[in-house]
Amino acid sequence: MIGYIFQFTGHGAFAPHGRVEMTPDQIEAHNAQLERQELAAWAEKPTTFNAYVSTDSSVTTWRGTKLGHIVYRSCYRHNFGIRFEAITVRGNNGAIYHGRYSMDNQQIVHLRKSRKA
């Protein structure tokens, strides 16, 4: 299955591999199915998982479904001045995860399951 598809107004629909021809209803059904698969994988407490940092101190799927809450965060700067944030997440699946992301140019965080969980 291809990744998430988004509609770019006036320019069509795009998937990770490029432009696709789909109706808005087909796009919604595809994205909903993909999110269901991700949530099923999340429920199994995976060792790694990609999530998105939200402004309300939570991590979510690409579509915004909450996966957990950030319980610890620490900001530091890279040698080139870019701000990074290390976070600890208590997942709603019962596991603890750690990860870091660039606060200046992205929201995606690669989470790794804690050995203590």
N, C-alpha and C positions, 0 to 999 in steps of 0.2 A: 504494500500500500504506500502511496506517495504521502509526503508530509502535509502539513496544514496548508490550506489554500486561502488566499485573501483576495478580496475584490478591490481593485484600484480604480476608483471612479473615473469613467471615461476612457480607461485603457485596458479593461478586461480583467481576467482572473489569473493569478499567478501561484504556482507551487514552487518548491525548492528547485526543481529542474527547469522551470521556465513557464511560459504562458500556457494555460489550459482553456479549453472551451467547455464551460459548465454554466448552468443557470444558478441564480442565487440559492434556490431551494436545494439543488444538488450539492452546492458548496457547503451549506449548513448541515446537510445530512452527512456528508463526508467528514467534516470537522467534528461533529458530534460523535460519530463512530470512532474516530481516531482518539478523541479524549476519553471515551469509555474504555478503550484498550489501555491507555496510559494509567487511568485510575485503577484498573484491575491489576496492573503491574505494581503500582504504588502500594496497594493493599497487601501485597506479598512481601513487603519490607525489602526492597532490592538493595544491593550493596552500593550501587551508584544510580543517580537519577538527575536529570536536568529539569530545573524549575526556574521560575521568574520571581524576582524580588519585587514586592508591591510596596506602595507608599505607606500602607498601614501596618508595617512590621510583620508581614506574613509572606509566605512563598506560595505561588500559584502555578497552575497549568498555563499554557499559552492563552487559553480562553478565559482565564480568571477564576477557576475553581480553586478554593484554598486547599493547600496540602499540609500546612503547618504554620507555626508561629515562631518568629525569631526570638530566642531567649537570651542571646548574647551577641554583641557585635563589637568589632574593634577596627578602627580605620587607620590606615598607614599609607605612606606615599612611596611610589616606585621611583627609581633613579631619575626618570624623565619627568617627574612631577605628577604623574597620574595617580589618582586616589583609588586605593583598593580597600575593600572591606571584607574581613573574615567574619563569618557568621556561624552560629550554632542554632539549629532548628529542631524544635520538638514537633515531629510529624504527627498528623492526625491518624497515622497508621500505628502509632505506639513506639516508633523508633526515634533515635536521636541522630541527626546528620550534621556534618560540618562542610563548609565550602567557602569560597571567596570569589568575588567578582569585582569588576572595575566600575566604580561608582560614576565615573565621568562619561563612559560611552556605552554601557550595556546594562541590561537587567538580568540576563541569564546567569544562573549559577549552577555549577556542576557540584552536586551534593554527594558526599561519601558517608556511608553509614558508620557511626561510631562503634568502636569495639566494645564499649561499655554497655551498649543498648541491648 
